[in-house]
């Protein structure tokens, strides 16, 4: 264990890498926060290990940690519990790959395979916790302790660079990462004027749709949603949310939350610097995965390469962060959130996209922008 910002932690500080090629291409100072370097290969280890450690301190060594997950959150919980010599059970849906199952077991987690979707696994996990003494339900993303753990990455960035970044880019699913970034920025005085672009893939973009429903945004009056998406109202945070019953994205294994955390949607709506939502097609995230692997020699999940789309597509980057005077120096950080569900064969498939361009039109990408407009730009 170590101390970070006054917190007793299970994680160690991750590198903040200057990205020369991206910086030169975009005309900025670009940094990569390498959250893929955690024991579970993703940022989720911060928040989930923080939650587990605090609950073990509160309950004792006999605590039994239970989580429902399709992968990264479950592995983070298993790694943290094994480190603390605590019992951990991961409920996973039937679609999870054998390699994920084996990896969880290698971290000494008990695994229960149940249901055809995440919600079914979550319901089974909650039912078990309700009847099992000393068991603790570990949230994948919707809990203040989880956000507090994630927020530590901002303190690390703050300690390494001398000036406030012009933007911090991240991907969103249930929005736990974004919640940590918001809390972290507020803690170090980066609240005013801080732009936070939040990226998702079309077909798993519950945060994009949820933000659109609220506070005078483009869909606040009509509240129109895709056929398989339900409108719900979070009374506690007074926000409308888009609840997905079906996903249509290759990134849904990590970004496929049924709905985002209502408290984070509220924080994002009220954020002084603005949270800009962008939803991109799977293809451009796949292309970016290959570009990032070739550039940085790292493999990341599709959910993570979604964060990096603006790094390799200057038109989208400039739309999100227009340049000022020639003398203005812009510093940006991309959160490399990581993920273990990636392989060399995934990278090869993405490289094939670069080589053969199966998009059909061969010329442009179209993304959904924050104001409801469609932004089309060349490859």
N, C-alpha and C positions, 0 to 999 in steps of 0.2 A: 504494500500500500504506500501511497505518497500523499503529500499535501499539495493542493492546487487552488490558489485563490482562497485559502482558508478552509477548503473542503478536503475531507479525507477521501481519497479516490482509489479506484482499482486501475485506472488508466494512466498512461504516461503521455507527455506532450508529443503531439504529432508535428512533422516538419511543415514549414511554410516555404514552398519552393518558388523561386522566381522563374517564370516561364518566358524564356527569351523569345522563342519563335512566335508565341501568341502575342507577346508585347509588341514585337516588331510589326506583325500583321495588323494589329488593331490600332497601333499608334498610342499605346498606353503602357503603364507599368502593371503587368498582370502577374498575380500570384496564385498558386494552387495550394489549398489547405488539404493535406494528404490524410484524410480520415479513413482511407482504405488501409492504413497501417496499424489499426487496432487488432487485438487478438482475434476478433470475429470478422475482421476485414471490412467493417463499416462503422459509420458514426454512431450507430445505435448502441454500441458498447458503452459510450459515455453515459447516456441517460438511463439506460436499463441497469447497468452495473451500479450507478448511483442510487437508483431506487432500491435495488436488492440489498446493497450494503446498509442503507439507512434502515430498512425493515429488519435486517438481521440484528442490527444494534438494538432496535426497539423490542424485537420478539425473542431473540436468542438463537443459539445454534440449531435448535430443533425446527426452525422455520422450513416449510416446504414450499418452494416457489413454483408456481404454475403459470404457463403462458400459452396463448393460442397464436400461431404464426404460420406463415407460408415459407419462412426461411430466416431472413436476417435478424429479426427480433428474437426469434427462438434461439438462434445460435448465440446471440449476445447474452441472453439469459443463461444459457447452458455454460458458457465460458466463465461468466461471473460467479455462478453458483459453484462450479467446480473449484474455482480459485478459493472460495470461502469454505469449501468442503460441506456445502449444503445440498440438500436434495432438490432436484429440478425435474419437472415433468412438462413436456412440450406437446400440446395438442396440435396436430397438423391435419389438413384435409387430404383426401385421397389422391389429388393430382400432384402432390409433391414428389419429386424425383427420388429414385433409390439412392442417389449420391447424397442428397440432402439428408435423407433418413440416416444413412451411415455416418455422416459427419456429426449429426446431433448425438448419435450413440457414442461416437468416439470421444465426445466431450462429457461422457458419463451421464447424459440426460436420459430419463425414461421417456419414451415416445408413445403417444396414443394416436393412431390414425383413425379419423372419424369424419364422416360427412363428405360432400362433394364440393364444398366451398368454405371459405374462411369463417363466415358467420356461423356455420354449423359447428366447426371446431371451437369457436369462441363460446357458443352456447353450452357445449359439453364441458368445457373447462370451467365455466362459471358454475355449472351444476355440481361439479366435483368439489370446488372450493366451498360451496354453500354447505356441504355435508362433511367435510374433512377438517378436523381440528388442526390448528397450527399451519394450515395452508394459506398462502398469500397469492392473490391474483396479480400478476405482473402486467401492467399496461404496455401495449406496444408503442403508443405515442401520446395518449390523451391523459396526462397527469403532470401537475406542477413539478414534482420531483424529477421526472424525466426531462422536462424542459430545462430545469436548473442544471442537470448534468450536461446536457447539450450546450448550454450557454458558455461553458468553460472554454470552448474553442475560440470564442471571441476574445476572451481575456488573453489567450495565447497569441492571437493575431495582433492585438493591441500592444503587447509587450515587444513584438518584433518589428513593427513598422511605425515610423514616427508620425505619420499623418493619417487622418481619417480617410478611409477608402471612399471613393466616389460611388461605389456599388459593391454589394456582396451578392453573388449569384448562388442560388440553391434550387434543388428540385423539391417538389412537394407531393405528398400522397395524403396521409392523415394530418400532415403539417406539424409533426413533432419537432423536426429539424428547424423549421421556420420559427416555431415558438421559442426554441433555444436561442436562435440568432437574435430575435427581438429582445428577449430578456438580457442577453449578453451585451448587445449594443446599448441598451438603456443603462446598464450597470457601469459601462466605461465612458458614458457621455457622448455616444455616437447616435443619439436619438434624432436630433434635429438635422434635417437635410439629408438623411441617409436613404438612398434608394435601394430597394431590395427586390430584384427581379426573381420571380418564382415560376419555375417551368415544370410542365407536365406533358404527357403524351395524350393525344386525342383518343378518346375511348376509355381513359382512366382519369379524366380531369375533373374530379369532384371539387377541388379547391377553386379552379377557374370558374366553374358554374356557380359555386356557392358565393363567391365574391360578387359575381355579376348580379345577384338577386337583391343586394343590400345597398342602402345609404346613397340613393341617387345614381347608382351605377347603371350601365346600359340596359340591364334586364330587370331593373328594380320594379317597374310598373307592370310589364307584361308577364314576367316570371315564366317564360317559356323554357321548357327543358326537353331533352331527347325522350323518346317513348319509354325507355327502360329506366328512367331517372325520376325519382319521387321528390316532391317538394315537402320539406319538413321545417318546422319552426322550433328553434332552440330557445325556450322561454328564459332560461337562466342567463343567457348572454344576449337575448333579444336580437337574434340573427336568423335569417333563413338559410337553410343548407340544402344542397343537392345530394340526395341519397341514391347511390348507384345499386341496382339489382343485378346488373350484368356488365362485364367489361369487354372491351374490344380493342385491346392493345397488348403487344408483346411484353410491355413493361409492367403489366398489371400485377405480376408476382411480387413486385416491391412497391409500386406506386398505386396499386389497386385497393385503396381504402374505400369502404362503402360511402363514408362521408368524413369530412375533416372535423377536427376538434373545434367545437363552437367557440370556445374561449380564444383560440388562435385566430379564427376568422374575425372576431371582434377586435382583437389587438391589431390585426393587419388593416382593418378598415379605419382604425383610429391612428395609425402610425403617421407621424408628422412628415417624414420623408417620402412616404408613398411606397406601397407594395404593388409592383406591376406584374400582372399574371399573363403568361403566354402558354399556349397549348400547341404542340408541334406533332406532326405525323411520325409514326414509328420509323419510317424510312430515313428521315433526317437524323434521328437519334442513332440509328444503325450506322449511317455514314460517319457520324461524329465519333462513334466508338472506334471505328477503324482509323480515322484520322488521329485520334488521341493515342491509340496504341502505337502507330507509326512515329508520332512526334515525341511522346513521352516514355515509350517503352513500358507501358502499364496497361493491364486489362482491367476494365471496370464493367459493371452491369449496365444494361440499357437505361435503367433509371438514373444512373450517375452520368452517363454520356449525354442525357437530356439536359442536365445542368450546363454542359459544356458546349451546347449548340451555338450560342452567341460567340464563343471564343473562336469558332471556325467559320462563322458567317457574319461578315462585317456589317452587312445591311441590317440584319436584325440587331446586332450590337449597337449600331448607331441610332437605331430607332428607340431602343431602350435608354441609351445614354448618349444623347447628342453632344457633340463637341462644342466647346465654347471658343474662346480666343486661342490663337496659336500658342500663346504663352502658358495657357492653362495646362497643368499636369494632372492627368487622371490616373488614379490608382484603383485597381479593381481586384477582387478576390473571388475565385471560383472554389466552392466547397466540393472537393472530390469525395463524395459521400461513400463510394466504394461498393461493397456487396460481394458475397462469395459465389453467387450463382452465375459465373461466367467461365468460359473455357476457351481454349485455342480454336475449337471448332466454331464457337460463336463469333470469334474475331474473324475467322475465315469467311463465314457467311456474310458478315458486314463488309469485308474487303471485296467480296464478290459484288456487292451492291455498288461500290465505287467503280468497279471494273466494267460492269455490264449495264448499269442504270436501268433497272426494271420498272421505273416509274411510268414509262409510256410516253410522257411528253418530252423527257430528256432535257428540259431547259430550266424549269423553275420548281421551287418549293412554295407551298402556301401554308401559313400558320395563322392561328387565331390570336389576335392581339387583345390587350387589356381593355380596350374600349368597345369590343365586339366586332371590330373591323377585321378584314382578312388582309394579311400582309404577304405579298408575293415577291420573291426575289430569286435571282439566278443562283445556280449551284456554285 
